[in-house]
Amino acid sequence: MQILEGIKVIDVTQFIAGSRCAQLLADMGAEVVKVEPPEGDTLRVTFNLTPGAERNYSVLNRNKYGIAVDMRKPEGRKIILRLASVSDIFMHNLIPGTLEKLGLGYEDIRSRKKDIIYAAVSGFGAVGVAPERAAFDIIAQATGGQFWNSQETFRMPDNYWGDFMTGAYAAIAILLALIHRMKTGKGQYIDISMQDVMYFNNYRALMDKGLGPIMADIERQLGRRPRDVIHSADRMPFYGFFKTKDGKVAIVSTTARQWKELTEIIGRPEMASDPKFSNLIVQVQNHEEAVRLIEEWTVAHTSQEIIAVLENKKIPCGIAYTLEEVNNDENLKQRGMFQQVHHEKYGDIDIPGFPFKFSATEGSIRMPAPVLGEHSRLILEQWLGYTPAEVQELYEKKIIV
């Protein structure tokens, strides 16, 4: 039996953050119904611009049933309310106020299911300066301080951390709310802000605020603010990336033992006691010279050669994988992170495995993402008790697809 077996989830989400949250719940055994508008989730529509790209839709929407409903029409709204009445969790990531205008806000849903857990994911939260603001990943990362103004870079984020992290935090919040309901019998409303999540995980900003009263003293000692010690424009000898013959590696040598071992490996044991490099503070002050000396050794060896030597001395390290390399990593393979799911239209699709490892209740991948409206008839008839004739009428009225 899976952990969330028997838990029913109504997933009214678009794009990435909400879809990832519901996917985690589905992987843990919940019965998740993905509710899409007749035209489809915007992410699905985006994928459809390139023939076959919809294969990727299963990365975030596997293990879900699919129903396409026009919630703007009274009959469509009625379907959603009936779904909520037989479910445990209702979640969406629409702009705050959107579902309230349709009569599908928390109070509307709660009137049908008293102990419902209603999770709302948005860019800036349901309460704040301007909740109605729309947000995407790059906006969440920017306003969470991940790309602060003093950085002179206009590179896009390398990953959708605002979306993926928020999705994971929303899943955690829902699981906590389920525990609360087990103890009290009461459901509740969950308000998840992408900006909140990004700020909560912005170590530099938190450090800057926490060290505020002594910041001037630290800056005098280091010659820079602590937040700028690990900065894309500078490389530190004790924590950073170094060029190799065939790429780059990450090396961490923050302890005295690690630093001593590293200097011996690169053939410069005198650096361990040199006043310019003997501790982290002076290494920050003289980082350019220290990095240059380390890199004179690393560029003469392949990444694999370097990793073999450093791991033998228990110095933390790792190859900065290319996309091709990470997708073929043996450790990820052994841990079941490379999985496939079969799609009737697209055949076998490569998707990531489930990242949580349990001793007794593993997550599982049972089916690909649904095609648009694939399970509309099944959900209406088997979950809600509509007759075949009633369902056919809804199709004819274009309430469902």
GIHU-V924968 format. One record per backbone hydrogen bond with DSSP energy under -0.5 kcal/mol. CO is the residue of the C=O (numbers start at 0). NH is the residue of the N-H. Records with the same first field share a line. If there is no record, write none. Layout:
CO = NH ; NH
This chain:
1 = 4
3 = 6
6 = 30
7 = 87 ; 88
8 = 10 ; 32
9 = 11 ; 90
10 = 12 ; 34
11 = 92
13 = 17
15 = 19
16 = 20
17 = 21
18 = 22
19 = 23
20 = 24
21 = 25
22 = 26
23 = 27
24 = 29
25 = 28
26 = 363
27 = 3
28 = 5
29 = 31
30 = 8
31 = 33 ; 64
32 = 10 ; 34
33 = 35 ; 66
35 = 68
36 = 39
40 = 44
41 = 45
42 = 46
43 = 47
45 = 48
46 = 49
49 = 52
51 = 54
52 = 55
53 = 56
54 = 57
55 = 58
56 = 59 ; 60
57 = 61
60 = 63
62 = 31
64 = 33
65 = 374
66 = 35 ; 68
67 = 400
68 = 70
69 = 72
72 = 75 ; 76
73 = 77
74 = 78
75 = 79
76 = 80
77 = 81
78 = 82
79 = 83
80 = 84
81 = 85
82 = 85
83 = 86
87 = 116
88 = 9
89 = 118
90 = 11
91 = 120
94 = 97
96 = 100
97 = 101
98 = 103
99 = 102
104 = 108
105 = 109
106 = 110
108 = 111 ; 112
112 = 115
115 = 117 ; 187
116 = 89 ; 118
117 = 119 ; 189
118 = 91 ; 120
119 = 191
121 = 193
122 = 194
129 = 132
130 = 95
135 = 138 ; 139
136 = 140
137 = 141
138 = 142
139 = 143
140 = 145 ; 146
141 = 144
144 = 147
147 = 150
149 = 151
150 = 152
158 = 160
159 = 163
160 = 164
161 = 165
162 = 166
163 = 167
164 = 168
165 = 169
166 = 170
167 = 171
168 = 172
169 = 173
170 = 174
171 = 175
172 = 176
173 = 177
174 = 178
175 = 179
176 = 180
177 = 181
178 = 182
179 = 183
180 = 184
187 = 117
189 = 119 ; 191
190 = 192
191 = 121
192 = 196
193 = 197
194 = 198
195 = 199
196 = 200
198 = 201
200 = 202
201 = 205
202 = 206
203 = 207
204 = 208
205 = 209
206 = 210
208 = 211
210 = 213 ; 214
211 = 214
213 = 217
214 = 218
215 = 219
216 = 220
217 = 221
218 = 222
224 = 227
225 = 228 ; 229
228 = 230
230 = 233
235 = 238
237 = 252
238 = 235
239 = 250
241 = 248
246 = 243
247 = 319
248 = 241
249 = 317
250 = 239
254 = 258
255 = 259
256 = 260
257 = 261
258 = 262
259 = 263
260 = 264
261 = 265
262 = 267
263 = 266
267 = 270
268 = 271
269 = 272 ; 273
273 = 276 ; 277
278 = 282
279 = 283
280 = 284
281 = 285
283 = 286
285 = 289
286 = 290
287 = 291
288 = 292
289 = 293
290 = 294
291 = 295
292 = 296
293 = 296 ; 297
294 = 298
296 = 299
297 = 244 ; 300
300 = 244
301 = 305
302 = 306
303 = 307
304 = 308
305 = 309
306 = 310
307 = 311
308 = 312
309 = 312 ; 314
310 = 313
313 = 315
315 = 251
317 = 249
318 = 320
321 = 325
322 = 326
324 = 327
325 = 328
328 = 332
329 = 333
330 = 334
331 = 336
332 = 335
336 = 338 ; 352
338 = 350
340 = 348
341 = 367
342 = 346
346 = 342
348 = 340
350 = 338
355 = 357 ; 362
363 = 365
366 = 62
370 = 373
372 = 375
374 = 378
375 = 379
376 = 380
377 = 381 ; 382
378 = 382 ; 383
379 = 385
380 = 384
386 = 390
387 = 391
388 = 392
389 = 393
390 = 394
391 = 395
392 = 396
393 = 398 ; 399
394 = 397
398 = 69
